[in-house]
Amino acid sequence: MAGGNIWLTEIRLLLALLVGGVLGGMFLGRPLLGFCAALLLVLIRWSFQLRGIHQWMNQPSADPPEGSGAWGQVLDNIYQLQRRNREAQLRLESALDYLQDSLSAMRDAAVIVDSRENIAWANDSANFLLGIKFPDDQGRSLRNLVRSPVFQDYFEADDYSSPLRSPPYVEGDRCLHFEVARFGVGDRLVFCRDITENYRLEQMRRDFVGNVSHELRTPLTVIKGYVDTLQAMEEFCEPRFAGPLEQMGQQTTRMENLVRDLLWLSRIESVETLRKTESLDMAALINDIVAQIEPAYPNRPIQIELKSDTRVLGDRSELQSALSNLVINALKYSEGNVKVCWQDEGECAVFSVTDRGIGIGQQHISRLTERFYRVDKSRSNDGGGTGLGLAIVKHVAASHQAELLIESELGVGSCFSLSFPAAPPP
Ligand code: ADP
């Protein structure tokens, strides 16, 4: 029956009862008493219905009480609503179970952290990879359980645009790859993968390159020594010997530079993840670097602008090699003035080298930091380059949390800059 009709019937029933009560009362000579008795009957019926609803509400899983008329309709509506809610809740629970099951089955660790950085949920792999036991560790701070300093810094920095690689600290530790995603109100989902195997392979490759370069050093020194001796001998000064000997000398020098850069690169790579602790006066360092380079490039003025006294936490020799590579490149690939600048930009301090040289086509820029990538091979070789300079700069930048920015226009010039986070005050 439609809701409107039910209420009409209920009102009719109520009126009939009251009229019946008044008529009955009139018959007995007490119409008011009859009216009151009818009203009392109505109230008793409603009280019973209300009591039934109250009991049912306290025990919603029980069947709804019997109700007649409008009360029956109200009970029916509540029952339907309750059933729909229960079905929706079941669907939600099963979707949640399904999601949790799939996260639990993953080999990667998944941990849900609430807005106060406490663990809300973790899968089984989290126990294996991070030592987080669920539900035992529920409500405990994630930072108290994952104690890797690199992870702590990453988690605190709140910038999850790129993943984190946490290297093993002691022999036998795992190398872990972390990704963090935000959801809800301040909640975070932390994914962690074991990449120890990749790390070992990379280390093997690094060791191999390092060892080969090291082994090549001794024979090269011997060859270089003999070439120098032969060049100094009178009988080898005639043109048929002098030309080949000069070429041999040049090529051995090139090989020596190559071996030196390869060794240096593998050393930088191997300590890339170690925190730098020395607070360096960059302005003084830049002055030293320019003073060392200048004599090798006479008639090439280097303009220095030191507008900041910001210090940087770093490794002196690594920074020395990266900054001098940038200055030497600017001198090699241009003919005019070169400008070196150190200045504050927001929270960072920026080292930049600007030249008005040959410039670089846009298509090359993203590949410049690859090992042995050259825009113009013959020109680079003429300048004595090894093709490893910018690869060294890239690794030094990474190990100092600095950003390398390359701006260049073909035929106009280039600007290479390194943006460093400022060292905290001593
Ligand atoms: P190389 O030893 O060949 O200079 P780098 O790694 O230092 O090796 O540089 C890679 C390539 O980037 C160079 O071969 C050169 O083509 C280009 N390059 C680097 N710096 C500059 C610059 N200031 N101007 C133009 N080209 C540059």
Residues whose N, C-alpha, C, O or C-beta is under 5 A from the ligand:
A	BS01	ADP	N329 A330 Y333 G359 I360 L368 Y373 R374 V375 D376 S380 G385 T386 G387 L388 G389 L390 A391 S414
